[in-house]
Amino acid sequence: MRARAHTHTHIIIIGIIMGDGTTYRKSLSIPKAALLAVVCFLIGFLTGGAKLDYHNGNGDTTATMKTQKDVDGEDPSPGALRNARVIEIYDDETDEEDLGEGKPVVKVKEAKNSVASSSEDSNAIEKVGPLGDGYLTELKFQLLSTSPRSVMYRNFASDADCDAIVEAAKTRLHRSGLALKRGETLESTKNIRTSSGTFLASKEEKSGALKRVEEKMARATHIPASHGEAYNVLRYEIGQKYDSHYDMFDPLQYGPQKSQRVASFLLYLTTPDEGGETVFPLEGEGGMKRLHGIDYTSCEVGLKVKPRKGDALLFWSVHPNNTFDRSSLHGGCPVVSGTKFVATKWIHDNSFAI
């Protein structure tokens, strides 16, 4: 008897997980499976090598599209670039007249699909101006307290800039004033604050030192300089002090405020030989218990920060939810020896016209 020849076809079963969690299974022959693999490879090659066109001001209109992975090292999730703003930053010499030399120019591309078209969408690019600093800044700081929130920036300003600010303020000094609470008078408050001082805007300091400090302060606080008052430059001589107080104006004592102080930034311009510390008498866990019957003239309890030339102290008068933080009570201890100069910037919750 003649044997019958058998042809064996290998079947490959593939499974595709659907969006609802179910699995769709399909049997494919080897030729069909190979064809599917080739198609998948071509799709991956074409999408992975997509180009994003933009004009860089020099006639070059091609550049590899940047994905989220270029930014944070992580793979993007499916559709991560859909409806995203793809941003390219570079120095555009043709825009020096408008933005100033060396300012970064931002080009924005609206990517309507996960892969942007390299031709028909090229007109969607728009110039939106400089983005941030265009460079990285490292600011070393020491966390002093979380109640109140306070940090110290070591060597925030150079000795030369500190000296320039002191010189600019010296000829303008007069006895420091005090915002009066309801029921207070000049006579009843005359011994609370005994320093001399002046308000000095950065544009009034000709060397540019105060402007440099102000710009650096904006980076440290993440708040535009326009949200701050002019610097209050103060001089404390031997025996002079400022009793514990709040920088924020409590509406219960001062009435409604259109603009509120939310943070204070102190730059120490000199190092007194002894005394002159900034004290937070209610600092730390359980500190609020000391508020009852407190001696506002005392520097014996709480956190004491020794002033050092060039260091900057930042503390907040509000909690993260923007409510009044009463642990931010602070004062300037009497100077025992030497002279203390400090420049204080009060930062507001909205733009403050200087």
Helices and strands as residue ranges (DSSP letters): E 11-17, E 23-29, H 30-48, E 51-53, E 62-64, H 69-72, E 84-91, G 93-95, H 96-99, E 104-111, G 122-124, E 126-127, E 141-146, E 149-153, H 159-170, E 174-175, E 196-200, G 202-204, H 209-221, G 225-227, E 231-236, E 242-245, H 251-254, E 261-268, E 274-275, E 278-280, G 287-291, E 303-305, E 312-316, G 326-328, E 330-332, E 335-337, E 340-348
